[in-house]
Amino acid sequence: MSRFDNVFEFDNNLAGAGLRVGIVMSRFNLPVCEGLLSACVNELKRLGVADGDMAIATCPGALEIPLILQTMANSGKYDALVALGAVIRGETYHFEVVSNDSCRAIMEVQLDTGVPIANGILTCETDEQAEVRMQPKGSDCAQAAVEMANLQKALAQ
């Protein structure tokens, strides 16, 4: 149903059956990243993405995620990608560099390749904040990946 008469509106489509989703997870702050991954994979399955249509790649940290995403996006094998990681503030400026540059690079990969990427790199002040956010964010990223893959397909028709 459209909000406006005579204006076509694309539906939000969370049907994951038949979609291929790649996930890139940082191993830095591993317990939080594993929580993100578990929530993401469980939600993808709930949305209908088959186990065989998912692939998981891990890398050392958040700054390495964009390169793996770019390689996966350029492969043509995936309808959507998910980036999972955790950057937790320390005592140096490094937090800002990693947070800003990983986000910027993920956006560049998405725009350069046309493959949607759900950014699930948490940027938190404390370990406790990250632990509270890992489950909801992992699930949200799965939904965003499926919705965006379906929207991209609908727009291409």
C-alpha beads as a LAMMPS data file, in Angstrom:
LAMMPS data file: protein, C-alpha beads

157 atoms
156 bonds

1 atom types
1 bond types

-500.0 500.0 xlo xhi
-500.0 500.0 ylo yhi
-500.0 500.0 zlo zhi

Masses

1 110.0

Atoms # bond

1 1 1 0.000 0.000 0.000
2 1 1 1.354 3.398 -0.972
3 1 1 1.260 6.413 1.325
4 1 1 0.358 8.642 -1.602
5 1 1 -2.193 8.200 -4.370
6 1 1 -0.653 7.304 -7.721
7 1 1 2.895 7.113 -6.293
8 1 1 4.676 3.770 -6.416
9 1 1 6.438 2.829 -3.210
10 1 1 8.851 -0.083 -2.860
11 1 1 7.975 -2.517 -0.074
12 1 1 10.344 -3.398 2.757
13 1 1 11.171 -7.018 1.999
14 1 1 12.820 -9.151 4.674
15 1 1 12.516 -12.459 2.774
16 1 1 15.991 -13.968 2.795
17 1 1 15.362 -17.163 0.837
18 1 1 17.697 -17.373 -2.136
19 1 1 19.901 -14.475 -1.040
20 1 1 23.649 -14.943 -0.694
21 1 1 25.184 -13.053 2.223
22 1 1 28.856 -12.666 3.074
23 1 1 29.951 -11.744 6.574
24 1 1 33.329 -10.276 7.518
25 1 1 34.180 -10.383 11.216
26 1 1 37.113 -8.814 13.030
27 1 1 38.878 -10.986 15.591
28 1 1 39.889 -7.989 17.740
29 1 1 37.641 -7.890 20.846
30 1 1 36.700 -11.457 19.906
31 1 1 34.028 -12.193 22.554
32 1 1 31.985 -9.191 21.396
33 1 1 32.543 -10.027 17.726
34 1 1 31.448 -13.629 18.283
35 1 1 28.275 -12.294 19.920
36 1 1 27.636 -10.065 16.913
37 1 1 28.221 -13.002 14.568
38 1 1 25.941 -15.367 16.462
39 1 1 23.083 -12.860 16.473
40 1 1 23.607 -12.044 12.792
41 1 1 23.691 -15.650 11.595
42 1 1 20.685 -16.613 13.721
43 1 1 18.666 -13.702 12.323
44 1 1 19.712 -14.453 8.738
45 1 1 18.479 -18.022 9.238
46 1 1 15.220 -16.754 10.761
47 1 1 14.732 -14.572 7.681
48 1 1 15.196 -17.595 5.410
49 1 1 18.825 -17.319 4.289
50 1 1 20.107 -20.881 3.887
51 1 1 23.280 -22.000 5.642
52 1 1 24.849 -22.751 2.258
53 1 1 24.132 -19.197 1.094
54 1 1 26.210 -17.654 3.885
55 1 1 29.973 -17.284 4.026
56 1 1 32.045 -15.983 6.939
57 1 1 35.532 -14.513 6.642
58 1 1 37.525 -13.285 9.620
59 1 1 40.345 -10.761 9.724
60 1 1 42.584 -9.239 12.396
61 1 1 40.768 -5.959 13.047
62 1 1 38.282 -3.328 11.928
63 1 1 40.725 -1.615 9.567
64 1 1 41.173 -4.849 7.614
65 1 1 37.427 -5.432 7.145
66 1 1 36.948 -3.103 4.111
67 1 1 39.534 -4.903 1.976
68 1 1 37.875 -8.270 2.565
69 1 1 34.462 -6.715 1.871
70 1 1 35.797 -5.267 -1.381
71 1 1 37.147 -8.647 -2.482
72 1 1 33.855 -10.346 -1.641
73 1 1 31.789 -7.625 -3.344
74 1 1 33.910 -7.791 -6.497
75 1 1 33.527 -11.581 -6.653
76 1 1 29.894 -11.253 -7.748
77 1 1 28.939 -14.084 -5.377
78 1 1 27.003 -12.045 -2.807
79 1 1 23.742 -10.105 -2.778
80 1 1 24.705 -8.336 0.447
81 1 1 27.551 -8.171 2.928
82 1 1 27.818 -7.591 6.663
83 1 1 30.763 -6.053 8.531
84 1 1 31.097 -7.064 12.182
85 1 1 33.604 -5.718 14.666
86 1 1 34.095 -3.871 17.925
87 1 1 36.183 -0.778 18.498
88 1 1 36.316 0.080 22.187
89 1 1 37.801 3.362 23.359
90 1 1 41.220 3.158 24.922
91 1 1 43.604 5.798 26.176
92 1 1 44.829 7.031 22.792
93 1 1 43.524 8.720 19.650
94 1 1 43.616 5.342 17.866
95 1 1 39.904 4.813 18.653
96 1 1 38.881 7.739 16.449
97 1 1 41.174 6.712 13.612
98 1 1 39.911 3.118 13.529
99 1 1 36.259 4.096 13.965
100 1 1 36.266 6.806 11.315
101 1 1 38.461 5.127 8.719
102 1 1 36.782 1.723 8.870
103 1 1 33.346 3.341 8.467
104 1 1 34.492 5.562 5.606
105 1 1 36.121 2.656 3.790
106 1 1 33.058 0.428 4.185
107 1 1 30.892 3.162 2.678
108 1 1 33.326 3.530 -0.229
109 1 1 33.224 -0.209 -0.954
110 1 1 29.434 -0.183 -0.885
111 1 1 29.165 2.791 -3.218
112 1 1 31.942 1.640 -5.561
113 1 1 30.580 -1.893 -5.986
114 1 1 26.827 -1.452 -5.605
115 1 1 26.716 -4.326 -3.125
116 1 1 24.881 -3.321 0.065
117 1 1 26.909 -3.584 3.267
118 1 1 25.380 -3.560 6.738
119 1 1 27.898 -1.901 9.040
120 1 1 27.960 -3.721 12.358
121 1 1 31.210 -2.358 13.696
122 1 1 30.383 -1.241 17.202
123 1 1 32.130 1.893 18.454
124 1 1 31.767 1.937 22.224
125 1 1 33.238 3.647 25.239
126 1 1 33.421 0.473 27.347
127 1 1 33.363 -3.314 27.130
128 1 1 30.028 -3.261 28.944
129 1 1 28.452 -1.026 26.279
130 1 1 29.689 -3.378 23.568
131 1 1 28.302 -6.444 25.343
132 1 1 24.865 -4.819 25.668
133 1 1 24.817 -3.823 21.982
134 1 1 26.244 -6.963 20.337
135 1 1 23.055 -9.043 20.105
136 1 1 20.713 -6.282 18.876
137 1 1 23.281 -4.923 16.406
138 1 1 24.063 -8.343 14.947
139 1 1 20.376 -8.965 14.382
140 1 1 19.806 -5.472 12.959
141 1 1 22.640 -5.978 10.467
142 1 1 21.119 -9.221 9.214
143 1 1 17.820 -7.450 8.622
144 1 1 19.479 -4.489 6.913
145 1 1 21.485 -6.777 4.615
146 1 1 18.405 -8.733 3.528
147 1 1 16.243 -5.642 3.105
148 1 1 18.883 -3.804 1.084
149 1 1 19.619 -6.818 -1.132
150 1 1 15.919 -7.127 -1.917
151 1 1 15.578 -3.392 -2.526
152 1 1 18.557 -3.380 -4.895
153 1 1 16.978 -6.269 -6.841
154 1 1 13.604 -4.499 -6.974
155 1 1 15.184 -1.263 -8.161
156 1 1 17.035 -3.096 -10.935
157 1 1 13.816 -4.515 -12.405

Bonds

1 1 1 2
2 1 2 3
3 1 3 4
4 1 4 5
5 1 5 6
6 1 6 7
7 1 7 8
8 1 8 9
9 1 9 10
10 1 10 11
11 1 11 12
12 1 12 13
13 1 13 14
14 1 14 15
15 1 15 16
16 1 16 17
17 1 17 18
18 1 18 19
19 1 19 20
20 1 20 21
21 1 21 22
22 1 22 23
23 1 23 24
24 1 24 25
25 1 25 26
26 1 26 27
27 1 27 28
28 1 28 29
29 1 29 30
30 1 30 31
31 1 31 32
32 1 32 33
33 1 33 34
34 1 34 35
35 1 35 36
36 1 36 37
37 1 37 38
38 1 38 39
39 1 39 40
40 1 40 41
41 1 41 42
42 1 42 43
43 1 43 44
44 1 44 45
45 1 45 46
46 1 46 47
47 1 47 48
48 1 48 49
49 1 49 50
50 1 50 51
51 1 51 52
52 1 52 53
53 1 53 54
54 1 54 55
55 1 55 56
56 1 56 57
57 1 57 58
58 1 58 59
59 1 59 60
60 1 60 61
61 1 61 62
62 1 62 63
63 1 63 64
64 1 64 65
65 1 65 66
66 1 66 67
67 1 67 68
68 1 68 69
69 1 69 70
70 1 70 71
71 1 71 72
72 1 72 73
73 1 73 74
74 1 74 75
75 1 75 76
76 1 76 77
77 1 77 78
78 1 78 79
79 1 79 80
80 1 80 81
81 1 81 82
82 1 82 83
83 1 83 84
84 1 84 85
85 1 85 86
86 1 86 87
87 1 87 88
88 1 88 89
89 1 89 90
90 1 90 91
91 1 91 92
92 1 92 93
93 1 93 94
94 1 94 95
95 1 95 96
96 1 96 97
97 1 97 98
98 1 98 99
99 1 99 100
100 1 100 101
101 1 101 102
102 1 102 103
103 1 103 104
104 1 104 105
105 1 105 106
106 1 106 107
107 1 107 108
108 1 108 109
109 1 109 110
110 1 110 111
111 1 111 112
112 1 112 113
113 1 113 114
114 1 114 115
115 1 115 116
116 1 116 117
117 1 117 118
118 1 118 119
119 1 119 120
120 1 120 121
121 1 121 122
122 1 122 123
123 1 123 124
124 1 124 125
125 1 125 126
126 1 126 127
127 1 127 128
128 1 128 129
129 1 129 130
130 1 130 131
131 1 131 132
132 1 132 133
133 1 133 134
134 1 134 135
135 1 135 136
136 1 136 137
137 1 137 138
138 1 138 139
139 1 139 140
140 1 140 141
141 1 141 142
142 1 142 143
143 1 143 144
144 1 144 145
145 1 145 146
146 1 146 147
147 1 147 148
148 1 148 149
149 1 149 150
150 1 150 151
151 1 151 152
152 1 152 153
153 1 153 154
154 1 154 155
155 1 155 156
156 1 156 157
